[in-house]
Amino acid sequence: MRNITMTLPASLPFVMWGWRELLGLCKIKVVVVMLVCTAVGMALATPGLPPMSNVLFGLAGIGLASCGAAAFNHVVDRHLDAVMTRTSRRPVASKRLPVPVALSWASLLSVMGVALLAWQVNQLTALLTFASLIGYALIYTAFLKRATPQNIVIGGVAGAAPPLLGWVAITGQISPEPLLLMLIIFAWTPPHFWALAIHKRDDYARAGIPMLPVTHGIPFTRLQIWLYGWLTVLTTLLPVMIGMSGILYLAIVLCLNARFMFWNWRVWRGQDPAAPIGAFWFSIRYLLGVFAALLLDHYAATLAW
């Protein structure tokens, strides 16, 4: 029998690996953490269970917009990512995915997310989500990241928005409680990210990014992590001080804070080269633990009533 050789279209390799690369632009793990904080904001916004349609459409819309912002970040940072070991294999930085395709994907996700929120949730949630998208994808990524070592602090406002977005998706209005939840993430962001920046200092220096360990040195950054760690501890106690949460939350968060500050103390001492990356990974579990404690305390109080 004669062998038949088929010539594959030149575009077929993209079809075969394209979806994996497109999903790689979305920073799924980061978005999942954001959506957990969003969901907690939704739950805390009402004494009982929040409306399921608002929850589902809210999480879907905010998730799509967050993925779009992450994809824009890949495009804007592609030249910086290419010279950093940690990010050199990203789809756009490694040129596995063309820039026009990545831009189209980022735009599609962003438009779908904001439109879904405006259509099925409320206009204020859509507006705040769009503002957060612009804040992260353009103001932070395109300007602040390259302009100042305080990029993480200033740009942290956009990254702290998820619980506010969740709250507004249920209530349709801004109130002090979600702003407090936002403040917790805002204070947590510098010690979380600066720990990674210490671990990857050479990468940032090679890319010319003015991260704090590059511009002010590692000892100064360790001190800032220690101080911002205590600021984070203070913000996590505010829900109890204003009566938003009770004794159950307080007991859990005190344990979490003790472990959090233990890691920050190890970083501050500067005697363990593995401490910064260890502190970075624990800080993610810490934030999830704080928001889980808020959720647990909220429904425990609801059942008590």
C-alpha positions in Angstrom: 0.0 0.0 0.0 1.3 3.4 -1.0 2.2 5.7 1.9 0.3 8.9 1.9 2.1 11.9 3.4 -0.1 14.8 4.5 1.2 18.3 4.8 -0.1 20.1 7.9 -1.2 23.7 7.5 1.4 26.1 8.9 -1.3 27.5 11.3 -2.0 24.1 12.9 0.7 24.2 15.5 -0.9 27.4 16.9 -4.2 25.6 17.1 -2.6 22.7 18.9 -0.8 24.7 21.6 -2.6 28.1 21.4 -5.1 27.6 24.2 -2.5 26.5 26.7 -0.5 29.6 25.9 -3.6 31.9 26.1 -4.5 30.5 29.5 -0.9 31.1 30.5 -1.4 34.8 30.0 -4.2 34.8 32.6 -2.1 34.1 35.8 -4.8 31.7 36.9 -3.3 31.1 40.4 -3.2 34.8 41.1 -6.8 35.3 39.8 -8.0 32.4 42.0 -6.6 34.1 45.1 -8.3 37.3 44.0 -11.6 35.6 43.5 -11.5 34.0 46.9 -11.2 37.5 48.4 -14.0 38.7 46.1 -16.2 35.9 47.3 -15.6 36.7 50.9 -16.5 40.3 50.2 -19.8 39.1 48.7 -20.5 36.9 51.7 -19.8 39.6 54.3 -22.1 42.0 52.5 -25.2 40.3 53.7 -26.2 38.5 56.9 -27.4 35.5 55.0 -26.4 33.9 51.7 -25.9 36.5 48.9 -28.0 36.3 45.8 -26.6 33.4 43.8 -27.0 35.2 40.4 -24.9 38.1 41.6 -22.3 35.7 43.0 -22.0 33.7 39.8 -22.1 36.6 37.4 -20.0 38.7 39.7 -17.2 36.2 40.0 -17.3 35.4 36.3 -17.1 39.0 35.3 -14.4 40.0 37.8 -12.5 36.8 36.9 -12.6 37.6 33.2 -11.5 41.2 33.7 -8.7 40.0 36.0 -7.5 37.6 33.4 -7.6 40.4 30.9 -5.5 42.7 33.1 -3.0 39.9 33.6 -2.7 39.3 29.8 -2.1 43.1 29.3 0.6 42.8 31.9 2.3 40.1 29.9 2.2 42.2 26.8 3.5 45.5 28.4 6.2 43.7 30.3 7.3 41.3 27.6 10.8 43.0 27.1 11.5 43.0 30.9 10.2 39.5 31.3 12.5 38.2 28.6 15.6 39.1 30.6 14.4 37.8 33.9 14.9 34.1 34.8 11.6 34.0 36.7 9.5 35.2 33.7 11.6 34.5 30.6 9.4 31.5 29.6 6.2 33.5 29.7 4.3 33.1 26.4 4.8 36.6 25.0 8.3 37.1 26.4 9.5 33.9 24.9 7.8 34.8 21.6 5.7 31.6 21.6 2.6 33.8 21.3 2.5 36.8 18.9 1.8 40.2 20.5 -1.3 40.9 18.4 -2.9 37.7 19.5 -2.1 38.4 23.1 -3.5 41.9 22.8 -6.7 40.6 21.2 -7.1 38.0 23.9 -6.5 40.6 26.7 -9.0 43.0 25.1 -11.6 40.2 24.6 -11.4 39.0 28.2 -11.5 42.6 29.6 -14.5 43.7 27.5 -16.4 40.5 28.3 -15.8 40.8 32.0 -16.8 44.4 32.3 -19.8 44.0 30.0 -21.0 41.0 31.9 -20.8 42.9 35.2 -22.7 45.9 33.7 -25.4 43.6 32.2 -26.0 41.1 35.0 -24.6 42.7 38.2 -24.6 46.5 38.5 -23.0 49.5 36.9 -20.9 50.4 39.9 -19.2 47.0 40.1 -18.5 47.3 36.3 -17.0 50.8 36.8 -14.8 49.8 39.7 -13.6 46.7 38.0 -12.7 48.7 34.9 -10.9 51.2 37.1 -8.9 48.4 38.8 -8.1 46.9 35.3 -6.7 50.3 34.2 -4.9 50.8 37.5 -3.1 47.4 37.2 -2.6 47.0 33.5 -1.6 50.5 32.6 -0.8 52.8 35.6 1.1 50.1 37.6 2.6 48.0 34.8 3.3 50.6 32.2 4.3 53.5 34.5 4.8 52.9 38.2 6.7 49.7 37.9 9.4 51.5 35.9 9.2 54.8 37.7 9.6 54.4 41.4 10.7 51.8 44.1 7.3 52.5 45.8 5.6 50.9 42.8 4.2 48.1 44.9 2.8 50.4 47.5 1.1 52.9 45.1 0.0 50.2 42.7 -1.3 48.1 45.5 -4.6 50.0 45.5 -5.7 48.2 42.3 -4.6 44.8 43.6 -6.5 45.4 46.9 -9.8 45.9 45.1 -11.3 42.3 45.0 -13.2 42.4 48.4 -14.6 45.8 47.5 -15.7 44.6 44.1 -17.4 41.6 45.8 -19.2 43.7 48.3 -20.5 46.2 45.7 -21.6 43.3 43.5 -24.1 42.4 46.2 -25.1 45.7 47.7 -24.5 48.1 44.8 -22.8 50.7 47.1 -19.5 51.4 48.8 -19.4 51.4 52.6 -16.6 51.4 55.2 -16.5 47.6 55.7 -15.2 46.6 52.3 -12.8 49.5 52.3 -11.4 48.0 55.5 -11.0 44.7 53.8 -9.3 46.5 50.9 -6.9 48.1 53.5 -5.9 44.7 54.7 -4.7 43.6 51.3 -3.1 47.0 50.6 -1.0 46.7 53.8 -0.2 43.1 53.1 1.1 43.6 49.5 4.5 45.3 50.3 5.8 42.6 52.7 4.4 39.9 50.4 6.0 41.2 47.2 9.2 42.7 48.6 10.1 39.3 50.0 10.0 38.0 46.5 11.9 41.0 45.3 14.7 40.2 47.7 14.8 36.6 46.5 14.8 37.8 42.8 16.9 41.0 43.3 19.4 40.1 40.6 16.6 39.5 38.1 15.1 42.9 38.8 18.5 44.6 38.6 19.2 42.9 35.3 15.9 44.1 33.9 16.4 47.6 35.2 13.2 47.6 37.3 13.6 49.9 40.4 12.4 47.5 43.0 13.2 48.5 46.5 16.0 45.9 47.0 17.7 47.2 43.9 17.4 50.9 44.6 17.8 51.0 48.4 19.5 47.7 49.2 18.4 44.5 50.9 18.9 45.5 54.5 16.6 48.5 54.0 14.0 46.3 52.3 14.2 43.8 55.1 13.4 46.6 57.6 10.4 47.8 55.4 9.1 44.2 55.4 9.2 44.1 59.2 7.5 47.5 59.5 4.8 46.8 56.9 4.3 43.4 58.5 3.2 45.1 61.8 1.0 47.5 59.8 -0.7 44.4 58.2 -1.2 42.9 61.7 -2.9 46.2 62.8 -5.2 46.3 59.9 -6.3 42.7 60.5 -7.4 43.7 64.0 -9.6 46.5 62.7 -12.6 44.3 61.9 -12.8 43.3 65.6 -12.4 47.0 66.7 -15.3 48.2 64.6 -17.6 45.2 65.5 -17.5 43.7 62.0 -16.0 40.4 63.3 -16.0 38.7 66.7 -14.0 36.4 69.0 -13.7 33.5 66.6 -12.0 35.7 64.0 -9.8 37.3 66.6 -8.5 33.9 67.9 -7.7 32.7 64.4 -6.1 35.9 63.2 -3.9 36.2 66.2 -2.4 32.8 65.4 -2.0 33.7 61.8 -0.4 37.0 62.7 2.1 35.3 65.0 3.2 33.0 62.2 3.2 35.8 59.7 5.5 38.0 61.9 7.7 35.0 62.6 8.5 34.8 58.9 8.9 38.5 58.7 11.3 38.4 61.6 13.4 35.8 59.9 13.6 38.0 56.8 14.4 41.1 59.0 17.3 39.2 60.7 18.8 38.5 57.3 20.6 35.3 58.5 18.7 32.8 56.4 18.9 33.3 52.6 15.8 31.0 52.2 13.7 33.2 54.5 12.5 35.7 51.9 11.0 33.1 49.5 9.6 31.2 52.5 7.9 34.4 53.7 6.6 35.0 50.3 4.8 31.7 50.0 3.5 31.8 53.5 2.1 35.2 53.0 -0.3 33.9 50.3 -1.6 31.2 52.8 -1.8 33.9 55.4 -4.0 36.2 53.4 -6.3 33.3 52.4 -6.4 32.3 56.1 -7.4 35.8 57.2 -10.3 35.9 54.7 -11.3 32.4 55.6 -11.4 33.5 59.2 -13.6 36.5 58.3 -16.0 34.2 56.5 -16.1 31.6 59.2 -16.8 34.2 61.9 -19.4 35.8 59.8 -21.5 32.7 59.4 -20.9 31.5 62.9 -22.4 34.8 64.1 -25.3 34.4 61.7 -26.1 30.9 63.0 -25.8 32.2 66.5 -28.6 34.7 65.9 
